[in-house]
Amino acid sequence: MLREIVNYQKELDKTIAEILSSGEKRTLLLHACCGPCSSYVLEYLVKYFEITVLYYNPNIYPPEEYQRRLFELKDLYAKFPPALEGNVKVIEDSYNQEDFYKAVGTREQPELAVEPEKGERCRRCYEFRIRRAFNYAAQNKFDYFCTTLSISPFKDSDKINKIGKELSQLQNASYSKTPIWLYSDFKKKNGFKRSLEISKEYDLYRQDYCGCIYSQNNMIR
């Protein structure tokens, strides 16, 4: 079966055009993995959305690395014009690495621990964190939800967007409003390149592995 090719940037362009024609910003719950990856995304989207950033990343190992990335994100937002002008808020969610290990199932399937990036382990990690963003967005009546993950050349934007789309189609009687998934492939339009430029301008710490112990081990190998 041929894989359906979707231009997620084109889908995002359509949504932005609709928002512009309405003359009113929409609320967006944006899951962020770190400051550098979210820098360009904020710069790009803050003109169209009222953004709240959710920092939920129990995958990050070790705990010191988690805290360093969180500090870098908050420090950037305290001086980054798009974050200041957009009054971007940051919500730090819980950090329990056991939740991550249960979600990716590497103890039950140890072969997943040595997979390269973009495999099934990573797909489960995407879903684990995007689902958290969806639930928070639904409970707090956001118009849209999204993640910064697609900006990385090492992340599978197709898997990310399919997860978001499926979540946004869920029906739950406890939610008075179901948020819409914001399609994206933030590496397009030189998004990743722009994030590197912002990182250099603000002297940001850029990690050399995705975050989990498995990606760290793969990097060492």
C-alpha positions in Angstrom: 0.0 0.0 0.0 1.3 3.4 -1.0 1.9 5.8 1.9 -0.3 8.9 1.7 1.9 12.0 1.5 0.4 15.0 3.3 1.9 18.5 3.1 1.5 19.5 6.7 2.9 22.9 6.1 0.2 23.5 3.6 -2.4 22.4 6.1 -1.0 24.8 8.6 -1.0 27.6 6.1 -4.8 27.0 5.5 -5.5 27.2 9.3 -3.5 30.4 9.6 -5.4 31.9 6.6 -8.7 31.1 8.3 -7.6 32.7 11.5 -6.5 35.8 9.7 -9.8 36.1 7.9 -11.7 35.8 11.2 -9.7 38.7 12.6 -9.4 36.9 16.0 -6.5 35.0 17.6 -7.2 31.4 18.8 -5.8 29.8 21.9 -3.1 27.2 21.5 -1.7 24.7 24.0 1.9 24.0 22.7 3.8 21.1 24.0 7.5 22.1 24.0 10.5 19.7 24.4 13.1 22.4 25.0 13.9 26.1 24.5 15.8 25.9 21.3 13.2 23.9 19.5 10.4 26.1 20.7 12.2 29.4 19.8 11.3 29.4 16.1 7.8 27.9 16.7 6.9 30.8 19.0 8.3 33.4 16.6 6.2 31.8 13.9 2.9 31.3 15.6 2.6 34.0 18.2 1.1 36.4 15.6 -1.9 34.1 15.2 -2.4 32.4 18.6 -2.5 33.1 22.3 0.0 30.5 23.3 0.5 28.5 26.5 3.5 26.2 26.6 3.3 22.8 28.3 6.6 21.4 29.4 5.9 17.7 29.8 9.0 15.6 29.2 9.4 12.6 31.6 11.5 11.0 28.9 14.5 13.3 29.6 17.4 11.6 31.4 19.0 12.2 33.8 17.0 14.6 36.0 19.8 17.2 35.9 19.3 17.3 32.1 15.6 17.8 32.5 16.2 20.7 34.9 18.8 22.3 32.6 16.4 22.2 29.6 13.6 23.6 31.6 15.8 26.4 32.9 17.0 27.2 29.4 13.4 27.4 28.2 12.2 29.7 30.9 15.4 31.9 30.6 14.8 32.3 26.9 11.1 33.2 27.3 12.1 35.9 29.9 14.0 37.8 27.2 12.7 36.6 23.8 10.5 39.3 22.2 7.9 36.9 20.7 7.4 35.3 24.1 7.2 38.6 25.9 5.0 40.3 23.3 2.7 37.3 23.2 2.6 37.0 27.0 3.4 33.3 26.6 2.8 31.3 29.7 4.8 28.2 30.7 3.2 25.2 32.6 5.6 22.7 34.0 3.9 19.3 34.3 5.0 16.4 36.4 8.3 14.6 36.0 8.1 10.9 36.6 10.5 8.8 34.5 8.6 5.6 35.4 5.6 7.0 33.4 7.9 7.2 30.3 9.2 3.7 30.7 5.7 2.3 31.0 4.6 4.2 27.9 7.4 3.0 25.6 7.4 -0.6 26.9 11.2 -1.1 26.7 11.2 -3.5 29.7 8.7 -5.8 28.0 10.3 -5.4 24.6 14.0 -4.7 25.2 14.8 -4.7 21.5 13.1 -1.3 21.4 15.8 0.2 23.6 18.4 -0.1 20.8 16.3 1.2 18.0 17.5 4.2 16.1 15.4 7.3 16.2 12.0 7.5 14.4 11.2 3.9 15.3 8.3 2.4 17.4 9.9 3.5 20.7 9.9 7.1 19.5 6.4 6.8 18.1 5.2 5.7 21.6 7.0 8.6 23.2 5.4 11.1 20.8 2.0 9.7 21.6 2.7 9.7 25.3 3.5 13.4 25.4 1.0 14.6 22.8 -1.8 12.7 24.6 -0.9 14.6 27.7 -1.1 17.9 25.8 -4.4 16.9 24.3 -5.9 16.1 27.7 -4.7 19.4 29.2 -6.0 21.3 26.2 -9.4 19.6 26.4 -9.7 20.1 30.1 -8.9 23.8 29.8 -10.9 24.5 26.7 -8.1 25.5 24.3 -9.0 25.9 20.6 -5.9 24.0 19.3 -3.1 21.8 20.6 0.3 21.1 19.0 3.9 20.1 19.7 7.3 21.5 18.8 8.6 18.0 18.0 8.3 18.2 14.2 11.0 20.9 14.0 13.7 18.3 14.5 15.1 16.6 11.4 15.3 13.4 13.5 11.5 13.4 14.2 8.9 11.8 12.0 6.4 14.5 11.3 4.0 12.0 9.7 3.7 10.0 12.8 3.4 13.1 15.0 0.6 14.5 12.9 -1.3 11.2 12.7 -1.2 10.9 16.5 -2.5 14.5 16.9 -5.2 14.0 14.3 -6.5 10.7 15.9 -6.6 12.3 19.4 -8.5 15.3 18.2 -11.2 13.0 16.8 -11.8 11.3 20.2 -15.2 11.9 21.7 -15.3 12.3 25.5 -18.4 13.3 27.3 -16.4 14.9 30.1 -14.9 17.4 27.7 -17.2 20.3 26.9 -14.8 21.3 24.0 -12.5 19.0 22.0 -9.3 20.9 20.8 -8.3 20.8 17.2 -4.9 19.4 16.2 -2.7 22.0 14.6 -1.0 20.3 11.7 2.7 21.2 11.4 6.1 20.4 10.1 8.1 23.1 11.7 11.3 22.1 10.0 9.8 23.5 6.7 10.3 27.1 5.7 13.9 26.7 7.2 12.4 26.4 10.6 15.2 24.2 12.0 17.8 26.5 10.5 16.1 29.5 12.1 16.1 27.8 15.5 19.9 27.4 15.2 20.2 31.1 14.4 18.1 32.0 17.5 20.1 29.6 19.6 23.3 31.3 18.5 21.9 34.8 19.1 20.8 34.0 22.6 23.6 31.6 23.4 21.3 28.7 24.2 22.3 25.3 25.4 21.6 22.8 22.6 21.6 19.2 23.7 23.4 16.6 21.6 20.8 13.8 22.1 17.0 13.8 22.0 16.5 13.3 25.8 15.9 9.7 26.9 18.5 7.3 28.1 18.2 5.2 25.0 19.0 8.2 22.6 21.9 9.1 24.9 23.2 5.5 24.7 22.8 5.5 20.9 24.7 8.8 20.7 27.6 7.4 22.7 27.7 4.3 20.5 
